[in-house]
Amino acid sequence: MWKTVSQRLSVAGIRVLWLDEAQDLIMARSANDTETSLRMIKSLMQGEHAVIPILSGTERLAEVAALDPQVSRRFTKIVPSNLQHGVDEVGLISLVEYYCEEVSIKARVNADVMARLITASRQKRKS
């Protein structure tokens, strides 16, 4: 299946593939499935039509990717800092306004909404 994926990416001219929530792809039902997923990601990075994979997801993604030394070595891990109250509200409003403008809608947000989003972003996900 992954050979077909690689061929289709090549035909489409795709050079960068962003996999969001990648921990769901890698954290499979069994250790064998996890190893298969990691091998698949490595295979996309090889050959004449290599693709640059960008994996984003939860902290668990970094832990699972570290299980394979080659995968761990090939990826740069970026962990954004926590958003800060009183510092990041204005930037967040600008970001929301930008995306709203891109789809021709009017943003109706204020610093209070952004402060609540910052608070929510710090909450640990309950299993």
Helices and strands as residue ranges (DSSP letters): H 2-11, E 16-20, H 22-26, H 31-44, E 52-56, H 59-65, H 69-74, H 89-102, H 111-121
